[in-house]
Amino acid sequence: MARTLSDPTQPVFERSRLYTQILHFLLAQNLNDKRVLDYGCGPADWGVFMATEGASVALLDLSPAAVELGLRRAHASGVGGSVQGFARDASDLSCFRRHEFDLVFASAALHHTLKYPNAFDELVRIIRPGGTLLLAETYNNNPLLGLARKLRANLEGEQEEQGEEIILGDREIGQLRRVFRKVELCEVNLLAMGKRLLRGQFHRPLARVLLRTLEAVDRALLAAAPGLKRYCGEVMVIAER
């Protein structure tokens, strides 16, 4: 996982700072014998990784093809017996018991499901008291970034169902705080959100130098003015039930 995140030829390199935080958090947990849900699993990188750390993992995605891919990857990684797959709508998680999961992890997935009735209530229902909801999401408190995202979506002909109409911001964090006893935010990338302009170019040394420069400026700026963190473009959310 660490090698992939640091590889500039990989698509996830653009979110390497956010995902490295996620990786460090997960490695600090004792996942052995924990019941974990990879919510909106996609290719199931994280779900399979958590299974290799000893967790019993359920993969959830609307796409049966994504779930099948995740199960195949689990078998190829030697943890097929620890991973189950569920292809279904997030608004109906009746396949899971109340308080079934110790950890629910959603990578760039929650903003796709919040718009569906009952999806949030179902998510809360399946997390046990003392359990954790871990999110890796785009953050929506910066109006300039919001405008840039909409402009990019329009220029690229992005469909509404891709989820850009709901991105995690103060309203959604408030929704979490009403249900979870503790919600911690770890915001990253303020000026470094300029990386979006370098998408597809990170294999070039100059692009990586520019990105590292922006990240260094962010570190100095956010250390001097911590209040600016709320305007960062990405966030790790740790919500304890």
C-alpha positions in Angstrom: 0.0 0.0 0.0 2.7 2.5 1.0 4.7 1.7 -2.2 1.6 2.3 -4.4 0.8 5.6 -2.7 4.3 6.8 -3.3 4.3 5.8 -7.0 3.7 8.9 -9.2 2.5 6.7 -12.0 -0.4 5.4 -10.0 -3.8 7.3 -10.0 -3.9 7.3 -6.2 -0.7 9.4 -6.0 -2.8 12.5 -6.3 -4.4 11.7 -2.9 -1.2 10.3 -1.3 -1.2 12.7 1.6 -4.8 11.8 2.6 -4.4 8.1 2.0 -1.1 7.9 3.9 -2.9 9.4 6.9 -5.5 6.7 6.5 -2.9 4.0 6.2 -1.1 5.2 9.4 -4.4 5.2 11.3 -5.3 1.7 10.2 -1.8 0.4 11.0 -2.1 1.8 14.5 -5.3 -0.2 15.1 -5.5 -3.8 16.3 -7.6 -5.1 13.4 -7.1 -8.8 14.4 -10.5 -10.5 14.7 -12.3 -7.1 14.2 -15.4 -7.0 12.0 -14.8 -4.4 9.3 -16.9 -3.0 6.4 -15.3 -1.5 3.3 -18.2 0.8 2.4 -18.3 1.6 -1.3 -15.3 -0.7 -1.8 -14.6 0.0 -5.5 -11.6 -2.2 -6.3 -11.3 -3.1 -2.6 -7.7 -2.1 -2.1 -8.5 -1.1 1.5 -10.8 -4.0 2.4 -8.2 -6.6 1.2 -5.5 -4.7 3.1 -7.5 -4.8 6.3 -8.1 -8.5 5.8 -4.3 -9.1 5.6 -4.1 -7.3 8.9 -6.4 -9.9 10.5 -9.8 -8.3 10.1 -13.0 -10.1 9.0 -14.1 -7.9 6.1 -17.3 -7.3 4.3 -17.1 -5.5 0.9 -20.1 -3.4 0.0 -20.6 -1.7 -3.4 -23.5 -1.0 -5.7 -21.6 -2.6 -8.5 -21.5 -6.4 -8.5 -18.4 -6.3 -10.8 -16.6 -4.3 -8.1 -17.5 -6.8 -5.4 -16.5 -9.7 -7.6 -13.1 -8.0 -8.3 -12.6 -7.5 -4.6 -13.3 -11.1 -3.8 -10.9 -12.3 -6.4 -8.2 -10.0 -5.1 -8.8 -11.3 -1.6 -8.4 -14.9 -2.8 -5.2 -13.9 -4.7 -3.9 -12.3 -1.5 -4.5 -15.4 0.6 -7.4 -13.9 2.7 -10.4 -15.2 0.7 -11.8 -16.9 3.8 -11.9 -13.6 5.7 -13.7 -11.5 3.1 -17.4 -11.5 2.0 -19.0 -9.5 -0.7 -22.4 -7.7 -0.8 -23.6 -5.9 -3.9 -26.5 -3.7 -2.9 -27.9 -0.2 -2.3 -26.5 1.6 0.7 -30.0 2.6 1.7 -30.8 -1.0 2.7 -28.2 -2.8 4.7 -30.6 -5.4 6.1 -28.0 -8.0 5.2 -26.1 -6.8 8.3 -27.0 -7.0 11.9 -27.5 -4.0 14.2 -24.1 -3.1 15.7 -22.3 -5.7 13.6 -19.2 -3.7 12.7 -16.2 -2.5 14.8 -15.0 -0.3 12.0 -16.7 1.1 8.9 -14.3 2.6 6.3 -15.5 4.7 3.4 -13.0 6.1 0.9 -14.6 8.8 -1.3 -17.9 6.9 -0.9 -20.1 8.6 1.7 -20.8 11.6 -0.4 -22.4 9.3 -3.0 -24.8 7.8 -0.6 -25.9 10.7 1.7 -28.4 11.7 -0.9 -30.3 8.5 -0.6 -33.1 8.2 2.0 -32.3 6.1 5.0 -28.6 5.5 3.9 -27.2 7.5 6.9 -29.5 5.8 9.4 -28.5 2.4 8.0 -24.8 3.3 8.3 -25.2 4.3 11.9 -27.3 1.2 12.8 -24.6 -1.3 11.8 -21.7 0.3 13.8 -21.4 -1.0 17.4 -21.2 1.3 20.4 -17.5 2.2 20.7 -17.0 1.4 17.0 -15.5 3.8 14.5 -16.5 5.3 11.2 -13.4 6.3 9.2 -13.8 8.5 6.2 -11.5 9.8 3.4 -13.3 12.5 1.6 -13.1 15.7 -0.4 -13.9 18.7 1.8 -16.3 21.4 0.8 -15.9 24.5 3.0 -13.7 26.4 0.5 -16.0 28.3 -2.0 -13.1 28.8 -4.4 -12.4 25.0 -4.5 -16.2 24.4 -4.8 -16.4 26.7 -7.8 -13.3 25.1 -9.4 -14.8 21.6 -8.9 -18.1 22.6 -10.6 -16.2 24.2 -13.5 -14.2 21.1 -14.0 -17.3 18.9 -13.8 -19.0 21.0 -16.5 -16.0 21.1 -18.7 -15.6 17.3 -18.5 -19.3 16.6 -18.9 -19.5 14.9 -15.5 -22.8 13.3 -14.7 -24.7 14.5 -11.5 -24.9 10.9 -10.2 -21.1 10.9 -9.8 -21.7 12.7 -6.5 -20.2 16.2 -6.9 -23.5 17.8 -5.8 -22.9 16.5 -2.2 -19.5 16.9 -0.8 -18.7 16.7 2.9 -18.8 20.1 4.6 -20.1 21.7 7.8 -23.6 20.4 7.3 -22.6 16.8 7.0 -20.0 17.0 9.8 -22.8 18.4 12.0 -24.9 15.4 11.1 -22.1 13.1 12.3 -21.7 15.1 15.5 -25.4 14.6 16.4 -24.9 10.8 16.3 -21.3 10.1 17.2 -19.9 10.9 20.6 -16.6 12.1 19.2 -15.7 13.4 15.7 -12.1 14.3 14.8 -11.1 16.0 11.5 -7.7 15.8 10.0 -7.6 18.2 7.1 -5.0 18.3 4.4 -4.2 20.2 1.2 -5.0 23.9 1.1 -2.8 25.5 -1.6 -1.7 22.0 -2.5 -5.2 21.4 -4.0 -3.6 23.0 -7.0 -2.5 19.4 -7.6 -5.7 19.0 -9.6 -4.1 21.0 -12.3 -1.2 18.6 -12.4 -3.4 15.5 -12.8 -1.8 13.0 -15.1 1.5 14.7 -15.0 3.0 13.4 -11.7 5.4 11.1 -13.6 7.2 14.3 -14.6 9.8 15.5 -12.0 8.8 19.2 -12.4 5.1 18.3 -11.5 6.3 16.5 -8.3 8.6 19.5 -7.4 5.6 21.9 -7.7 3.4 19.6 -5.6 6.0 19.2 -2.8 6.6 23.0 -2.8 2.8 23.6 -2.4 2.7 21.0 0.4 5.6 22.7 2.2 3.9 26.1 2.0 0.7 24.5 3.4 2.6 23.1 6.4 4.0 26.5 7.2 0.8 28.3 6.6 -1.4 25.9 8.6 1.0 25.9 11.5 0.9 29.7 11.6 -2.9 29.9 11.1 -4.6 26.6 12.1 -8.0 28.2 11.5 -7.4 27.9 7.8 -7.6 24.1 8.0 -11.3 24.2 7.5 -10.7 25.5 4.0 -8.5 22.5 3.0 -9.7 20.4 0.2 -9.5 16.9 1.7 -10.2 15.5 5.1 -9.9 12.3 7.1 -12.8 12.0 9.5 -12.6 9.7 12.6 -16.1 9.4 14.2 -16.4 7.3 17.3 -19.8 5.8 18.2 
